[in-house]
């Protein structure tokens, strides 16, 4: 795959009928669902689970999504979605980038960026990242290698 950045975390999807909208291609909301799924799976790979979030009373919540839809996907297509942490201030925020590629022809269908903020789950207020978040997310950050 021709990834935009090195060492991606990658998940694979095969588009099923439930993802298709009235235009005959994958619905925009489905791409967002896949981005959320990739984010959670990557966090688990980095050693942070939903149980950890609850125990620490902290969570990384979406502050902003930017999605650029470049080409449609259709039923039966195999897709690979990559994510990278490209910025982490090690205090409050982190940013992920995403790239979705169709396996058969290598065409990039989507590029996206999501900015997350750390909050106290019990109050919803912004709070500093706990040390385990700093270690997992900060150490996975490609900031020095992530030109736009």
N, C-alpha and C positions, 0 to 999 in steps of 0.2 A: 504494500500500500504506500502511496505517496503522501505521507503525513506532513502536515505543516510544521510540526515540531518533533523533536526526538523523544524517544521512550514514552509513548502514550500508554495509558491504561485503556484497554479496548474491550467492548462487549459486542456481541453479534446478535442480530435480529433477522428473522425471516418474516416478511410482511404477511400478515394474515388478513382475511376479509374484514375483521372487526376494526381494522385501522383505516379502512377506506371511507372517504366521504362521498357526497353526491356528485363530485366532479370526477370520480373514478381513480383518485390517487390518495396517498396517505394524508389524513387530516392534519392540519397545523398543530392542533392540540396534542396529537400523538407524538410528534417530535419533542415537544416539551416534556411529556411523560417519560420518554426515553432518556432525556437529559437528566431528569431527576433520578431515574433508575441508575444511570451510570455514575452519578455523583455519590449515591448511597453505596453502590458496590465498591467504588474506589475508596470511600471512607472506611468501609469494612476491611478492605485489603490493607489499608494503612494502620489498622488496629483500633478503629473507633466504631462502635456499634450504637444503635439507638438506646440500648440499655446503659451504655457509658454516658451518653448525653443526659439521660434521665437521672442517673446516679449523681452526676456532676451539676445538675440543674443548669446546664448550658446547652445551647444548640446553635448551629450555623443556619441562619434563615436567609431566604432570598431577599435581597435588596433591589436588584435590577436584573432583568433578562434582556439580552439582545440576540435576536435570531435572524439570520440572513438565509432565506430560502432560495437556493440556487437552481434546483431541478427537482422534479417530482419523483416519488417512488411509488411502485405499484405492487399488487398482490403477487406473492411468491418470490419477490426479489430478496436476495441476501444482502444485508447491510452491516457495516461495521461502524460503530460509534466510538470515537476516541475522546478522552478528556485529559487535560493537564491542569495543574495548579500553576498559574503564571504570575501570581502576585499574592503575597501574604505579609501583612505588616506585623505579624506576630503579637498583635494586641487586640484588634477588633475585626478586621476584614480580611477576606481572601477572595481571589478571582480565579475562576476556571474558564478555560477555553474548550470548545468542542468542535469536532469535525466528523461529519457523517459521509461515508463513502459507500457507493454501490460496488459490490465485490466483482461482478462480471466484467465491468468496463473501467473501474477505477475512478469514475466520475464523483466529484465531491458534490453532494446534494444539499448540504447545510453547513454553515459555520455559525457558531454561537459563542456567547460570552455571558457568564453569570457572576454577579458580585454578591457575596454573602457577608452578613454581619453576625457577630456573636451576640447572643442574647441570653438572659437568665430566663429559663423556660417558665418558672413559676410567676414571673411578673411581666415578661415580654420586653423588659428594658435592656438596652445595650449594656454589655459587661465585657470585661477583658477575657480573652481566651485563657482557659486553664492550661497549666504546663503540658498536659497530655495533648491538647489541641496544637499548641505551639510546636511540640516535637513532631507530631504526625504531619500536620499540614505545612508547617514551615520548612521541615526537612525535605518534603516532596516538591517544593516550589522550584520552578524553572525560571524564575524572574530574570536571571542573568542571560538566559538563552531565548527569551520570548519577544522578539520584535514583532510589531504589528504590520 
